[in-house]
């Protein structure tokens, strides 16, 4: 499913103003008068040659690395127009160049249309956002074999960085909800990535460039090149939630020079600075990227100062043979409130409700915070070993240290008095080590095929000290007096030392077999081995030592899919996948439960319109999971399982120059399968039956317009009624939230422009709750927020 990609000119790159003028590519719309440039491009890989052409001509050229992998060119010397030069470099490669809508070029497979070719015979001076920055059609999620979303026989949503910029995304939770059948969850007091896909909550992990990482922190949007959301499982991954996963694609080095500096602010406390620098050197043998951000602000909640910093450095090497290597180091520090939100109060008939409180009011202590620091290093290598085969390897190490203290409401007395206590985790050390070795290639054994096969290893260790303070009784929900709470972590009622170790490894394979010209069979399989252990040592309080192990177990998972293309713009597909997850709970128990198991059936259709610039998708899914474990009074037990059946429809793309659209609607009929008649058949916690979203942006591209570079984006998200617990004792309602953004580009001479951004989130100040973490943990949605940003690109 996941693979290393060359860093060469990653699919969606930022546009700078042209240093000259360009014309449409000859052979596309005819030859027109165009300025000439003296080129000196030696024989090299095609990706490096294209980057060198762009730098010498002052033109931005965008190309997906998959399109130029293992391709070479004899180079180019002489005086040519940019269009002719590109034609000569691409000769014999079955690739073609197209104007991208703002004067730059997009490289595409011959016959594909990456964007509209404008009718022009005059000079084009680039101002604004290139259309290519909204294109994300070859995601890593969904298939280890690189292919367009149209050809992928399962539901995959890829949200490019430009959409995050246009919507002024401060946390990734704001962008998840713009994907059909995806909603946010509690997030451990707003300190972790947490989401529900097709009715199933992810456990405690997020994928980063294809590697599963448990994390106690939040992903900084500054590092994100795109967000990929896979709907449902795929068996070659092995362990995963049957609802799907989120894969964060990080920014990689580019050979073409690019600089961006940005400042952002908002009336709810945003104060953030960001910088991104990339380019090539040493004759385009190397490319680098330096990215960083710093934020020191607060949120709409009382006593909610937020401070975080992020820095990433990466270096890529490109060999003449097509070999590539990439090294990355990243450091992050995220210090934010540990905010448990609101609580519920009892009403008649055993039901509860969320009281109407000021949205800024916190029931937990001002000192309730989480500070998480991490250091991540990764190395990627790809080496051609035959004309149609290459070996790929990946190593990753992530070390994270977290300290947290939070306040938990334990109960509400009959007179309304809150009973709270302080809890915390000190020196929470989390380490992840990951390795992958795989082969990628294609051939024919009676039928044409593409294949990826390899093996992965992952080890995760975690140790920490947990403490629990004494109950503190005072204040009410309407007058919490939270400033009186005492941090008694230094003299707790109980303190324990805990540790967890988990290991998994196994071989996998995925193959595309072309049964006939319009029919492709995709098969995947994995045999996973896994084991782990847990230990708990009481340091203060009653009790001794508890330890137990999960013995080494094995699980074989499989998947199959058929994709039928009656014509180039249509794909009809059906797939089946099964998956599993070992039980993952940190409780005092010597019981070892069987792994959770799941399976999914899915069928759908995809249709490309407007010369492949707009993609319509529709899917039906049927998912089942068994062996779910719940915890009651600290004792874990098998509770049953869960099912989810539903449909989703979406439209994504750029049907006309300057217009970009994302919209969808989804329905998930999810049910709890339980031995308890009181909960059997009920809608799972935080799962809506319906959700819908829409985002439309338009930017004026007319070269003759005085408003060229002016853009407007409008978005809205609807989530239907959800229940806050499995017993349905209270509801957190539905909500409809709308956002608006406007921007304007100002040219600052050759190759430079400034983008002014302003907007409003939650336009009509909707009062809503994003999720429930239980009776006393209701996450509060943000009120109306006004923001502004200033960015310089050069």
C-alpha positions in Angstrom: 0.0 0.0 0.0 2.8 2.4 0.8 6.0 3.0 -1.0 8.9 5.5 -1.2 8.5 8.1 -3.9 11.2 10.2 -5.6 11.4 13.7 -4.2 11.7 15.1 -7.7 9.2 17.9 -8.2 6.5 16.4 -5.9 3.1 16.5 -7.4 1.7 19.7 -5.9 4.3 22.5 -5.7 3.9 26.2 -5.0 4.0 28.6 -8.0 6.2 31.7 -8.2 6.0 34.5 -10.7 7.6 33.7 -14.1 10.8 35.4 -15.0 9.6 35.6 -18.6 6.8 34.6 -20.8 5.6 31.2 -22.1 3.4 29.7 -24.7 1.3 26.6 -25.0 3.3 23.4 -25.8 3.6 22.7 -29.5 1.7 19.6 -30.5 -1.0 20.4 -28.0 -2.8 23.5 -29.3 -0.4 24.6 -32.1 2.7 26.7 -32.1 2.5 30.4 -31.3 5.1 33.1 -31.0 7.2 32.6 -27.8 10.4 34.0 -26.4 13.6 31.9 -26.8 15.9 30.7 -24.0 19.4 29.4 -24.1 19.4 25.9 -22.5 22.3 23.8 -21.3 20.9 20.6 -19.9 23.3 17.6 -19.8 22.2 13.9 -20.1 20.6 12.9 -16.8 17.4 11.5 -15.3 14.3 13.0 -16.8 13.1 14.4 -13.5 16.4 16.3 -12.9 16.4 17.5 -16.5 12.9 18.9 -16.2 13.9 20.7 -13.0 16.9 22.2 -14.6 14.8 23.4 -17.6 12.4 25.1 -15.2 15.2 26.9 -13.4 17.0 28.0 -16.5 13.7 29.4 -18.1 12.2 30.8 -14.9 9.1 28.6 -15.3 7.5 26.3 -12.8 7.1 22.7 -14.1 5.1 20.2 -12.1 5.4 16.5 -12.4 4.4 13.5 -10.4 7.6 11.5 -9.6 5.9 8.2 -10.6 5.7 9.5 -14.2 9.4 9.9 -14.6 10.8 7.1 -12.5 13.6 5.3 -14.3 13.3 7.6 -17.4 16.4 9.3 -18.8 17.0 12.0 -21.4 20.0 12.8 -23.6 19.8 16.4 -22.5 19.4 19.6 -24.5 21.7 22.4 -25.7 20.7 25.4 -27.8 18.1 28.2 -28.1 14.5 27.1 -27.9 11.1 28.2 -26.6 10.1 26.6 -23.3 7.5 24.6 -25.2 9.9 23.2 -27.8 12.5 22.4 -25.1 10.0 20.4 -23.1 8.9 18.6 -26.3 12.5 17.6 -27.0 13.2 16.4 -23.5 10.0 14.3 -23.4 10.5 12.9 -26.9 10.1 9.1 -26.8 9.0 9.0 -23.2 5.2 8.8 -23.7 4.9 11.9 -21.6 3.6 15.3 -22.6 3.5 18.8 -21.2 0.4 21.0 -20.7 -0.1 24.6 -19.6 -1.4 24.4 -16.0 -3.8 27.3 -16.1 -1.4 30.0 -14.8 1.4 29.8 -17.2 3.4 27.0 -15.7 3.5 23.4 -17.1 2.3 20.1 -15.9 3.9 16.8 -17.1 1.3 14.1 -17.7 1.0 10.7 -19.4 0.3 11.2 -23.1 -3.5 11.2 -23.6 -4.2 12.5 -20.1 -5.2 16.1 -19.5 -3.8 17.4 -16.2 -5.5 20.8 -16.6 -7.1 23.0 -19.2 -4.9 24.5 -21.9 -5.9 28.2 -22.1 -6.5 29.8 -25.5 -3.9 32.4 -25.7 -1.3 33.9 -28.1 -0.1 36.6 -25.8 2.3 36.7 -22.9 1.4 35.0 -19.6 2.6 36.4 -16.4 1.9 34.2 -13.4 0.0 35.7 -10.4 -1.9 33.5 -8.0 -2.3 29.8 -7.2 -1.4 27.2 -9.8 -4.2 24.8 -10.6 -1.7 21.9 -10.1 -1.6 22.6 -6.3 -5.2 21.3 -6.0 -4.3 18.0 -7.8 -3.6 15.0 -5.7 -4.5 12.0 -7.8 -1.8 9.5 -7.1 -2.0 8.9 -3.3 0.1 6.4 -1.4 -2.9 5.3 0.6 -5.1 2.7 -1.1 -2.4 0.8 -3.1 1.3 -0.1 -2.8 1.2 0.1 -6.6 1.2 3.7 -7.8 -1.9 4.6 -9.7 -4.4 7.3 -10.3 -7.4 7.5 -7.9 -9.6 6.8 -10.9 -7.9 3.4 -11.3 -7.8 2.5 -7.6 -10.5 -0.1 -6.8 -11.4 1.3 -3.4 -12.4 4.6 -1.8 -9.5 6.9 -1.2 -9.6 10.6 -0.5 -6.5 12.8 -1.0 -6.6 16.4 0.3 -3.7 18.5 -1.0 -1.8 21.1 1.0 -3.4 24.0 -1.0 -6.8 23.1 0.4 -5.3 23.3 4.0 -3.9 26.7 3.1 -7.1 28.0 1.6 -9.1 26.9 4.6 -6.5 28.2 7.1 -6.2 24.9 8.9 -4.8 25.3 12.4 -5.3 21.6 13.4 -5.8 18.6 11.2 -9.1 17.9 12.9 -10.5 20.8 10.9 -9.7 19.0 7.6 -10.7 15.4 8.5 -14.4 16.5 8.6 -14.2 17.6 4.9 -14.0 13.9 4.0 -17.2 11.8 3.6 -18.0 9.5 6.6 -15.1 10.9 8.7 -15.8 12.7 11.9 -13.6 13.8 14.9 -13.4 12.1 18.2 -12.5 13.2 21.8 -8.7 13.2 21.2 -7.8 12.7 24.9 -8.6 16.2 25.9 -7.7 17.6 22.5 -4.1 16.5 22.7 -4.0 13.6 20.1 -5.2 12.9 16.6 -8.5 11.1 16.9 -11.1 10.4 14.2 -13.9 7.9 13.2 -14.0 6.5 9.7 -17.2 4.8 8.5 -18.3 4.3 12.1 -15.1 2.9 13.5 -12.7 4.7 15.7 -9.0 4.5 15.1 -7.1 3.0 18.1 -4.2 5.3 18.9 -2.1 5.7 15.8 -1.7 7.8 12.7 0.2 6.9 9.6 3.1 9.1 8.4 4.5 8.5 4.9 3.1 5.0 5.2 4.5 4.1 8.7 2.1 3.4 11.5 3.0 5.6 14.5 1.4 5.7 17.9 1.7 9.2 19.2 0.8 11.2 22.2 0.8 14.5 20.3 -0.8 16.5 17.5 0.5 16.6 13.9 1.6 20.1 13.0 -0.1 21.1 9.7 3.2 22.9 8.7 4.8 19.6 7.8 1.9 18.3 5.7 2.0 18.0 1.9 -1.3 16.1 1.7 -3.7 14.2 3.9 -4.8 10.8 2.5 -7.8 9.0 4.0 -8.3 5.3 3.1 -11.9 4.2 3.6 -11.9 0.6 4.8 -9.0 -1.9 5.3 -6.5 -3.4 2.9 -5.0 -6.7 3.9 -1.4 -6.2 2.9 -1.1 -3.6 5.7 -1.9 -6.1 8.4 -3.0 -4.5 11.7 -5.5 -1.7 11.2 -9.0 -0.6 12.1 -11.6 -1.9 9.6 -13.0 1.6 9.1 -9.7 2.8 7.4 -6.8 5.1 8.2 -5.3 8.5 7.8 -1.9 8.8 6.1 0.0 12.1 6.5 2.3 12.8 3.5 5.1 15.1 4.6 6.9 17.7 2.5 9.9 16.5 0.5 12.8 18.3 -1.2 12.3 19.9 -4.6 14.9 20.5 -7.2 13.3 23.8 -8.2 14.0 26.7 -5.8 11.1 27.9 -3.7 10.8 30.0 -0.6 7.7 30.8 1.5 7.5 32.9 4.7 4.1 33.2 6.4 2.6 35.0 9.4 -0.9 34.1 10.8 -3.1 35.6 13.5 -6.7 35.3 14.8 -9.1 36.8 17.3 -9.1 33.5 19.3 -5.4 33.6 20.0 -3.6 32.3 16.9 0.0 33.7 16.7 2.0 31.6 14.3 5.0 32.0 12.0 6.1 29.6 9.3 8.9 29.2 6.8 9.6 26.7 3.9 12.8 26.7 1.8 13.7 24.2 -0.8 15.9 23.8 -3.9 18.6 21.8 -5.7 22.4 22.0 -5.8 25.5 20.2 -7.1 24.2 20.0 -10.6 20.8 18.9 -9.5 22.3 15.8 -7.9 20.9 16.9 -4.5 17.9 18.7 -3.2 17.1 20.0 0.2 14.2 21.3 2.2 14.0 23.2 5.5 10.6 23.7 7.1 9.7 25.2 10.4 6.9 26.9 12.4 6.5 28.5 15.8 3.3 29.3 17.6 2.7 31.1 20.9 -0.9 31.8 21.4 -4.1 30.5 23.0 -7.5 29.1 22.2 -11.0 30.2 23.0 -11.0 28.3 26.3 -10.0 30.0 29.5 -6.3 29.5 30.6 -5.5 27.8 27.3 -2.1 29.0 26.3 -0.7 27.0 23.4 3.0 26.9 22.5 4.5 24.7 19.9 7.5 24.6 17.5 8.4 22.4 14.7 11.5 22.0 12.5 12.3 19.6 9.7 15.3 19.2 7.5 15.5 16.7 4.6 18.1 15.9 1.9 17.5 14.0 -1.3 20.1 12.5 -3.7 19.4 11.5 -7.4 21.7 9.1 -9.2 22.2 8.9 -12.9 20.9 5.3 -12.9 17.6 6.4 -11.4 18.6 5.5 -7.8 17.3 8.0 -5.1 17.9 8.4 -1.4 16.3 10.7 1.2 17.3 11.5 4.7 14.9 13.4 7.1 15.2 14.7 10.7 12.4 16.4 12.5 11.9 17.8 16.0 8.7 19.0 17.5 7.5 20.4 20.9 3.8 20.8 21.6 2.7 22.3 24.9 -1.1 22.7 25.2 -4.0 22.5 27.7 -5.3 19.1 28.7 -9.0 20.1 28.3 -11.7 17.6 29.2 -14.4 20.1 28.1 -18.0 20.0 29.6 -19.9 17.4 31.6 -23.4 16.1 31.6 -26.0 16.4 34.4 -28.8 14.0 35.3 -32.3 14.7 34.2 -35.5 12.6 34.5 -35.7 8.9 33.6 -32.0 8.2 33.9 -31.1 10.5 31.1 -28.5 13.2 31.1 -27.9 16.4 29.2 -25.0 18.9 28.6 -25.8 22.1 30.5 -25.7 25.4 28.8 -22.3 26.9 29.9 -20.1 29.7 28.5 -17.9 28.1 25.8 -14.8 29.5 27.4 -15.5 28.0 30.8 -13.3 25.1 31.9 -14.1 22.7 34.7 -10.5 21.5 35.0 -7.5 23.2 36.6 -5.5 26.0 34.9 -2.4 23.7 35.4 -4.0 20.9 33.4 -1.6 20.6 30.5 0.3 18.2 28.2 3.8 18.8 26.9 5.1 16.4 24.3 8.5 16.5 22.5 9.6 14.2 19.8 12.6 13.5 17.5 12.0 11.6 14.3 14.6 10.4 11.7 14.0 8.4 8.6 15.9 7.2 5.6 14.5 6.1 2.2 16.4 4.3 -0.6 15.4 3.2 -4.1 17.8 1.3 -6.4 16.9 0.0 -9.9 18.0 -3.6 -10.2 16.6 -4.4 -13.7 14.9 -2.5 -16.5 11.5 -2.9 -14.9 12.4 -3.6 -11.2 13.8 -1.7 -8.3 14.5 -2.4 -4.6 13.2 0.0 -2.0 14.0 0.3 1.7 12.8 2.5 4.5 14.0 3.0 8.1 12.3 5.2 10.7 13.0 6.0 14.4 10.7 8.1 16.5 11.4 9.0 20.1 8.7 10.9 22.1 8.7 12.1 25.7 5.5 13.4 27.3 4.5 14.9 30.6 0.8 15.5 31.4 -1.4 16.5 34.3 -5.2 16.7 34.0 -8.3 17.0 36.1 -11.1 14.4 36.0 -14.6 15.0 37.1 -15.5 11.9 39.1 -19.1 12.6 39.9 -21.7 15.3 40.7 -23.3 15.2 44.1 -27.1 15.5 44.5 -26.6 19.2 45.5 -24.6 19.9 42.3 -21.1 19.8 43.9 -18.4 18.6 41.6 -16.1 15.8 42.8 -12.8 16.1 40.9 -9.3 14.7 41.2 -5.9 15.4 39.6 -4.3 12.6 37.5 -1.2 12.6 35.5 1.6 10.8 33.6 5.2 11.6 34.1 8.2 10.8 31.8 6.1 9.0 29.3 8.8 7.7 26.9 7.5 6.2 23.7 9.8 4.7 21.1 9.0 3.4 17.6 11.4 1.6 15.3 10.4 0.6 11.8 12.0 -1.1 8.8 10.8 -2.1 5.4 12.5 -3.8 2.4 10.5 -4.4 -0.8 10.8 -5.1 -4.5 8.7 -3.3 -7.1 8.4 -4.2 -10.7 6.3 -5.4 -13.7 6.4 -8.0 -16.3 4.3 -10.6 -18.1 3.7 -14.3 -17.2 0.9 -15.0 -19.7 -0.8 -11.8 -18.5 0.8 -8.4 -17.8 1.3 -7.7 -14.1 2.6 -5.2 -11.6 3.9 -6.4 -8.3 5.2 -5.2 -4.9 6.5 -7.6 -2.4 8.4 -7.1 0.8 8.7 -7.5 4.6 8.1 -5.0 7.4 9.2 -4.9 11.1 7.9 -2.6 13.8 8.7 -2.3 17.5 7.0 0.0 20.0 8.0 0.4 23.6 6.4 2.8 26.2 7.0 3.4 29.8 5.7 6.0 32.2 4.7 6.8 35.8 0.9 7.2 36.4 -0.4 9.0 39.5 -3.9 9.6 41.0 -4.6 12.3 43.5 -7.3 12.6 46.2 -10.9 13.6 45.5 -11.6 17.3 45.9 -15.2 18.3 46.4 -16.3 21.9 45.8 -17.7 24.1 43.0 -20.5 23.3 40.5 -20.8 23.1 36.8 -22.1 26.7 36.7 -19.5 28.0 39.2 -16.6 25.5 39.0 -14.0 27.5 41.0 -11.3 25.6 39.1 -8.6 27.9 40.3 -9.0 26.3 43.8 -8.0 22.9 42.6 -4.7 21.7 44.1 -2.1 19.8 42.2 -1.3 17.0 44.6 0.7 14.9 42.2 3.8 15.2 44.5 1.8 13.3 47.2 -0.7 11.2 45.3 -3.0 8.5 46.6 -1.5 6.1 44.2 1.5 6.0 41.9 2.4 3.2 39.5 5.3 2.5 37.1 3.9 1.0 33.8 5.5 -0.3 30.7 4.3 -1.8 27.4 6.2 -3.5 24.6 4.7 -4.5 21.2 6.4 -6.1 18.2 5.0 -7.1 14.8 6.6 -8.3 11.6 5.7 -10.1 8.4 5.9 -10.5 4.6 3.3 -9.0 2.3 2.5 -8.9 -1.4 0.2 -6.9 -3.7 -0.2 -7.5 -7.4 -2.2 -6.0 -10.3 -3.0 -8.5 -13.0 -4.5 -7.3 -16.3 -7.0 -10.0 -17.2 -8.2 -8.1 -20.3 -7.8 -4.6 -21.6 -10.6 -3.1 -19.5 -10.3 -5.6 -16.5 -7.7 -5.6 -13.7 -7.5 -8.0 -10.8 -5.8 -6.8 -7.6 -4.7 -9.3 -5.0 -3.0 -8.6 -1.6 -1.9 -10.7 1.3 0.1 -10.6 4.5 1.2 -13.0 7.2 1.7 -11.0 10.4 3.5 -12.2 13.5 2.9 -10.2 16.7 3.6 -10.3 20.4 3.8 -8.0 23.4 3.9 -7.6 27.2 2.6 -5.3 29.9 3.8 -4.6 33.4 2.4 -2.5 36.3 4.4 -1.9 39.5 2.6 0.0 42.3 5.0 2.5 43.9 2.5 4.3 46.2 -0.7 2.8 47.4 -2.1 -0.7 47.7 -1.1 -3.5 45.3 2.1 -5.1 44.1 3.3 -6.0 40.6 1.2 -7.2 37.7 2.7 -8.5 34.5 1.5 -10.5 31.6 2.5 -11.3 28.0 0.8 -11.7 24.7 2.6 -14.8 23.2 3.7 -14.7 19.6 0.7 -15.2 17.4 0.2 -15.2 13.7 -2.5 -13.9 11.4 -3.0 -14.2 7.7 -5.0 -11.4 6.0 -6.1 -11.3 2.3 -7.8 -9.0 -0.1 -9.0 -8.9 -3.7 -10.5 -6.3 -6.0 -11.7 -6.1 -9.6 -11.6 -2.9 -11.6 -13.5 -2.7 -14.8 -13.0 0.3 -17.2 -15.7 0.2 -20.0 -14.1 3.4 -21.2 -11.1 5.6 -20.1 -13.2 7.9 -18.0 -15.1 5.2 -16.1 -14.1 2.7 -13.4 -16.5 0.2 -11.8 -15.0 -1.8 -9.0 -15.7 -4.3 -6.2 -13.3 -5.4 -3.4 -13.0 -7.6 -0.3 -10.6 -7.2 2.6 -10.1 -8.7 6.0 -8.1 -7.3 8.8 -7.2 -7.7 12.5 -5.9 -5.8 15.5 -4.3 -7.4 18.7 -6.1 -6.1 21.8 -4.4 -2.9 23.0 -5.4 -1.9 26.5 -3.2 -0.8 29.5 -5.2 -2.3 32.4 -4.4 -4.5 35.3 -5.4 -7.9 33.9 -3.7 -11.2 33.3 -6.3 -12.1 30.6 -5.2 -12.4 27.0 -8.1 -11.9 24.6 -8.3 -12.9 21.0 -7.4 -10.3 18.4 -10.1 -8.1 17.0 -11.1 -9.3 13.5 -12.8 -7.5 10.7 -13.8 -7.7 7.1 -15.2 -5.4 4.4 -17.2 -5.7 1.2 -17.2 -2.6 -1.0 -18.5 -1.8 -4.5 -18.4 1.5 -6.3 -18.0 3.6 -9.4 -15.8 6.5 -10.4 -16.3 8.9 -13.3 -14.0 11.5 -14.7 -15.5 14.6 -16.3 -14.2 17.8 -18.0 -11.2 16.1 -19.6 -10.3 14.3 -16.3 -10.4 17.5 -14.3 -13.5 16.5 -12.2 -13.9 13.1 -10.4 -17.2 11.7 -9.3 -17.2 8.8 -6.9 -19.9 6.6 -5.3 -19.5 3.6 -3.0 -21.4 1.1 -0.9 -19.7 -0.6 2.0 -20.5 -3.4 4.5 -18.0 -3.7 7.4 -18.0 -6.1 10.4 -15.7 -6.3 13.4 -15.7 -8.9 16.2 -13.9 -9.5 19.5 -14.3 -5.9 20.8 -13.1 -5.4 24.4 -14.7 -3.0 26.9 -13.6 -2.1 30.4 -15.9 -1.9 33.4 -14.6 -0.7 36.8 -11.1 -1.4 35.6 -11.9 -5.0 34.5 -11.7 -5.7 30.7 -14.2 -8.1 29.0 -15.3 -9.2 25.6 -18.4 -7.3 24.7 -19.2 -8.4 21.1 -18.5 -6.4 18.0 -19.8 -3.8 15.6 -21.2 -3.5 12.1 -21.5 -0.6 9.7 -23.2 -0.5 6.3 -23.6 2.7 4.2 -23.1 4.7 1.1 -21.0 7.7 0.2 -20.8 10.0 -2.8 -18.2 12.7 -3.6 -17.1 15.1 -6.3 -13.6 16.6 -6.4 -11.7 18.6 -8.9 -11.3 21.7 -11.0 -14.0 21.8 -13.7 -13.0 25.2 -15.1 -10.0 27.5 -14.8 -9.8 29.0 -11.3 -12.7 26.9 -9.9 -12.0 24.1 -7.3 -14.7 21.9 -5.8 -14.8 19.3 -3.0 -18.2 18.0 -1.9 -19.7 14.8 -0.6 -22.5 13.1 1.4 -22.3 9.9 3.4 -24.5 7.6 5.4 -23.3 5.0 7.9 -25.8 2.6 9.5 -23.5 1.5 12.3 -24.7 -0.8 15.1 -23.2 -2.3 18.3 -23.3 -6.1 18.4 -23.4 -6.8 22.1 -24.3 -9.6 24.6 -26.1 -6.9 26.6 -29.6 -6.4 25.3 -29.5 -2.8 26.6 -26.8 -1.8 24.1 -27.2 -4.4 21.3 -28.2 -2.7 18.0 -27.5 0.8 19.2 -25.6 3.5 17.3 -22.0 3.5 18.5 -20.7 6.5 20.5 -20.0 9.7 18.5 -21.0 8.1 15.2 -23.5 10.1 13.1 -25.8 8.4 10.6 -25.3 11.2 8.1 -22.6 13.7 7.3 -22.0 16.0 4.4 -19.5 18.6 3.4 -18.8 21.1 0.6 -16.0 23.4 -0.2 -15.8 25.6 -3.3 -13.1 28.2 -4.1 -12.7 30.5 -7.1 -9.7 32.6 -8.0 -9.8 35.1 -10.9 -7.3 34.0 -13.5 -8.1 36.4 -16.4 -4.8 38.1 -17.4 -6.6 41.3 -18.3 -8.6 41.6 -15.1 -7.4 44.2 -12.5 -8.7 41.6 -9.9 -6.4 38.8 -11.1 -5.2 36.8 -8.1 -8.3 37.5 -6.0 -9.8 34.3 -4.6 -12.8 33.3 -2.4 -13.5 30.0 -0.6 -16.7 28.9 1.0 -17.1 25.7 3.0 -19.7 23.9 5.2 -19.8 20.7 7.2 -23.0 19.0 8.5 -22.9 16.2 11.1 -26.2 14.5 12.2 -27.2 13.7 15.8 -24.7 11.6 17.8 -24.9 9.9 21.2 -22.4 10.5 23.9 -22.3 7.0 25.3 -23.2 3.5 24.3 -26.3 3.5 26.5 -27.7 6.5 24.7 -28.3 8.3 28.0 -27.4 11.6 26.4 -27.1 13.2 22.9 -24.5 15.7 21.7 -26.8 16.8 18.8 -26.1 17.7 15.2 -24.4 20.7 13.8 -23.8 22.7 10.6 -20.7 24.9 10.5 -19.7 27.2 7.7 -16.4 28.9 6.9 -15.3 31.6 4.5 -11.9 32.7 3.2 -10.7 35.4 0.9 -7.2 36.0 -0.5 -5.4 38.3 -2.9 -2.0 38.0 -4.6 0.2 41.0 -5.1 3.2 40.6 -7.5 6.5 42.0 -6.2 8.6 41.8 -9.3 10.1 38.8 -11.1 9.6 35.6 -9.3 8.0 37.1 -6.2 4.4 37.5 -4.9 2.6 38.2 -1.6 -0.6 36.5 -0.6 -3.0 38.4 1.8 -5.5 36.1 3.5 -8.5 36.8 5.7 -11.6 34.8 6.7 -14.1 33.6 9.3 -14.6 30.2 10.7 -18.0 29.2 12.1 -19.7 32.1 10.3 -22.9 32.1 12.2 -21.3 31.2 15.6 -22.9 27.8 15.8 -22.9 26.3 19.3 -21.9 22.6 18.9 -19.9 19.7 20.5 -17.3 17.9 18.4 -17.3 14.6 20.4 -17.9 12.9 23.7 -15.2 11.1 25.7 -17.8 9.9 28.3 -20.2 11.3 30.8 -17.8 14.0 32.0 -15.8 14.7 28.9 -17.6 16.6 26.2 -15.4 18.4 23.7 -16.6 21.9 22.8 -16.7 23.3 19.3 -14.9 26.6 18.6 -17.0 29.8 18.3 -16.8 32.3 15.5 -13.1 32.9 14.7 -11.7 35.7 12.5 -8.2 35.1 11.1 -5.7 36.8 8.8 -2.4 35.8 7.2 0.4 37.3 5.2 2.7 35.1 3.1 5.6 35.9 0.7 6.6 33.5 -2.0 9.8 33.9 -4.0 
